């Protein structure tokens, strides 16, 4: 099985050498569903769609099992790098992902699904990318991809990252050194890793 790549500022770093960040639990072959037991995400939607679905959530198994998925996480909707670079990099490369057999390109953020819905509309990205809210951060915390961004008035959020997942199993993980960086988590990088 392919070894996992943890990338920081363009250099490959082994999980054990990452320093104080405890990413060692995310090794190649890690089952994302098992690593985040009982966690569900909320598909981006309007408030009325939320009410009509009784605020349903989507289990991780429904998102990952039996599929080839490229997923990327970011600190938050409507923020600078996320809006101007991260999401557009995936939106502009969706056809290249499809050509490589990717079933879903997913953006996940520690936001509610209603904010993500409005943001996806504003970015005109809903047709190409699936947006999921991790409203309480439990997905990111389970995968040790959470970060305290209180200094930027954001509270607990997600690191900026990307991953390639096949049938729920992690193949590649790229994590930026800082959430404000955009060097290893963009679409162009992960396209070269599939």
C-alpha positions as CSV (number, residue, x, y, z in Angstrom):
1,X,0.0,0.0,0.0
2,X,1.3,3.5,-0.8
3,X,2.9,5.3,2.1
4,X,1.3,8.4,3.4
5,X,2.8,11.7,2.6
6,X,2.5,14.5,5.1
7,X,3.6,17.6,3.3
8,X,4.7,20.9,4.8
9,X,6.0,23.8,2.7
10,X,6.8,21.6,-0.2
11,X,8.9,19.0,1.7
12,X,7.8,15.5,2.5
13,X,7.9,14.8,6.2
14,X,7.4,11.5,8.0
15,X,4.5,11.5,10.5
16,X,6.8,10.7,13.4
17,X,9.0,13.7,12.5
18,X,6.2,16.2,12.3
19,X,7.0,17.4,15.8
20,X,4.4,18.1,18.4
21,X,1.5,17.7,16.0
22,X,0.1,14.2,16.7
23,X,-0.6,13.1,13.1
24,X,1.0,9.7,13.5
25,X,-2.5,8.1,13.9
26,X,-3.2,9.0,10.3
27,X,-1.1,6.5,8.5
28,X,-1.5,5.1,5.0
29,X,-4.5,2.8,5.0
30,X,-6.1,4.5,8.0
31,X,-9.9,4.0,7.7
32,X,-11.4,7.5,8.0
33,X,-14.7,6.1,9.2
34,X,-13.1,4.1,12.0
35,X,-10.8,7.0,12.9
36,X,-13.9,9.2,13.5
37,X,-16.4,6.8,15.1
38,X,-20.0,8.1,15.2
39,X,-19.1,11.3,13.3
40,X,-21.5,12.6,10.7
41,X,-21.2,15.7,8.5
42,X,-23.9,18.1,7.3
43,X,-24.3,18.6,3.6
44,X,-24.5,22.3,2.6
45,X,-28.1,23.4,2.3
46,X,-30.5,26.2,2.8
47,X,-32.4,26.6,6.1
48,X,-35.6,25.4,4.5
49,X,-33.8,22.3,3.2
50,X,-32.5,21.7,6.7
51,X,-36.0,21.9,8.2
52,X,-37.5,19.6,5.5
53,X,-34.8,17.0,6.1
54,X,-35.2,17.3,9.9
55,X,-31.6,18.6,10.0
56,X,-30.3,15.2,8.8
57,X,-26.6,14.4,8.8
58,X,-24.5,12.2,6.5
59,X,-22.6,9.4,8.1
60,X,-18.9,9.2,7.0
61,X,-19.5,5.7,5.6
62,X,-22.0,7.2,3.0
63,X,-19.4,9.7,2.0
64,X,-16.3,7.4,1.6
65,X,-17.2,3.7,1.3
66,X,-16.8,2.3,-2.1
67,X,-15.7,5.6,-3.6
68,X,-12.5,7.4,-4.7
69,X,-12.7,10.8,-2.9
70,X,-10.5,13.9,-2.9
71,X,-11.3,15.9,0.3
72,X,-9.9,19.1,1.4
73,X,-10.4,21.0,4.7
74,X,-10.0,24.7,5.3
75,X,-10.3,27.1,8.2
76,X,-13.5,28.7,7.2
77,X,-16.1,30.0,4.8
78,X,-15.7,33.5,3.5
79,X,-12.0,33.8,4.6
80,X,-9.3,35.1,2.4
81,X,-7.1,32.2,1.2
82,X,-10.1,29.8,1.4
83,X,-12.2,31.9,-1.0
84,X,-9.5,33.3,-3.3
85,X,-7.3,30.2,-3.7
86,X,-8.2,27.0,-2.0
87,X,-11.8,26.4,-3.3
88,X,-11.1,27.8,-6.8
89,X,-8.1,25.5,-7.2
90,X,-10.5,22.5,-6.9
91,X,-13.4,24.1,-8.8
92,X,-11.1,24.8,-11.8
93,X,-9.7,21.2,-11.8
94,X,-12.9,19.1,-11.4
95,X,-12.7,17.7,-14.9
96,X,-9.1,16.5,-14.3
97,X,-10.2,14.7,-11.1
98,X,-13.1,13.0,-13.0
99,X,-10.6,11.9,-15.7
100,X,-8.6,10.2,-12.9
101,X,-11.7,8.3,-11.7
102,X,-12.5,10.5,-8.7
103,X,-16.1,10.1,-7.6
104,X,-16.4,13.1,-5.4
105,X,-14.4,16.3,-4.6
106,X,-15.4,17.4,-1.1
107,X,-14.7,20.6,0.9
108,X,-15.2,20.3,4.6
109,X,-15.0,23.1,7.2
110,X,-15.9,23.8,10.8
111,X,-19.0,25.8,9.8
112,X,-22.7,25.1,9.8
113,X,-24.2,23.8,6.5
114,X,-26.2,27.0,6.0
115,X,-23.1,29.3,5.9
116,X,-21.3,26.8,3.6
117,X,-24.3,26.7,1.3
118,X,-24.3,30.5,0.9
119,X,-20.5,30.5,0.4
120,X,-20.7,27.8,-2.2
121,X,-23.3,29.8,-4.0
122,X,-21.2,32.9,-3.9
123,X,-18.2,31.0,-5.3
124,X,-20.4,29.3,-7.9
125,X,-18.9,26.0,-6.8
126,X,-21.9,23.9,-5.8
127,X,-22.1,22.1,-9.1
128,X,-18.5,20.9,-9.0
129,X,-17.7,20.4,-5.3
130,X,-19.7,18.9,-2.4
131,X,-19.6,21.0,0.7
132,X,-20.0,19.6,4.2
133,X,-20.1,21.3,7.5
134,X,-18.3,19.9,10.6
135,X,-20.4,22.1,12.8
136,X,-18.8,21.1,16.1
137,X,-15.4,20.2,14.8
138,X,-15.7,16.6,15.8
139,X,-14.5,15.3,12.4
140,X,-11.4,17.4,12.5
141,X,-10.7,16.7,16.1
142,X,-11.0,12.9,15.6
143,X,-8.5,13.1,12.8
144,X,-6.2,15.4,14.8
145,X,-6.6,18.1,12.1
146,X,-8.1,20.7,14.4
147,X,-6.3,23.9,15.4
148,X,-7.1,26.8,17.7
149,X,-7.4,30.0,15.6
150,X,-8.8,32.1,18.5
151,X,-6.0,34.7,17.8
152,X,-7.8,35.3,14.4
153,X,-11.2,35.3,16.2
154,X,-12.2,32.0,14.6
155,X,-12.0,29.6,17.6
156,X,-11.4,25.9,17.0
157,X,-11.1,25.3,13.3
158,X,-9.5,23.0,10.7
159,X,-5.9,23.1,9.5
160,X,-5.7,23.6,5.8
161,X,-5.2,20.2,4.3
162,X,-6.1,17.8,1.4
163,X,-6.4,14.0,1.2
164,X,-7.0,11.2,-1.3
165,X,-9.2,8.5,0.1
166,X,-10.1,5.2,-1.6
167,X,-13.0,3.1,-0.1
168,X,-12.6,5.0,3.2
169,X,-8.8,4.3,3.4
170,X,-6.4,7.2,3.5
171,X,-3.9,7.2,0.7
172,X,-2.3,10.6,0.8
173,X,-2.5,13.5,3.3
174,X,-1.1,17.0,2.8
175,X,-1.2,19.5,5.7
176,X,0.0,23.1,5.4
177,X,2.5,24.2,8.0
178,X,0.2,27.1,8.9
179,X,-3.5,27.5,8.1
180,X,-2.7,30.7,6.2
181,X,-0.3,28.9,3.9
182,X,-1.4,27.5,0.5
183,X,1.5,25.4,-0.8
184,X,0.7,21.7,-0.5
185,X,-3.1,21.5,-0.1
186,X,-4.2,22.7,-3.5
187,X,-5.8,20.7,-6.3
188,X,-2.6,20.8,-8.5
189,X,-0.6,19.0,-5.8
190,X,-3.0,16.2,-5.1
191,X,-3.7,15.7,-8.8
192,X,0.0,14.7,-9.1
193,X,-0.4,12.2,-6.2
194,X,-3.4,10.2,-7.5
